[in-house]
């Protein structure tokens, strides 16, 4: 996973932080590129959903929404 690619997901999270915290506080966000693909109660559920959508290759970013 290249640093530049992960920066896209982190930038998306930072740019949408307030909205994400209001809508999904305490959840794990599955972000790929500049798209939120869901909010999950556990990191494992977020990762499993990511694997279902994108397979095991490629990049996924699972981020817990917190301040």
Secondary structure, DSSP 8 states (H G I E B T S, - for coil): --HHHHHHHHHHHHHTHHHHHHHHTTSEEEEETTEEEEEESSHHHHHHHHHHHH-SSS--EEEE---
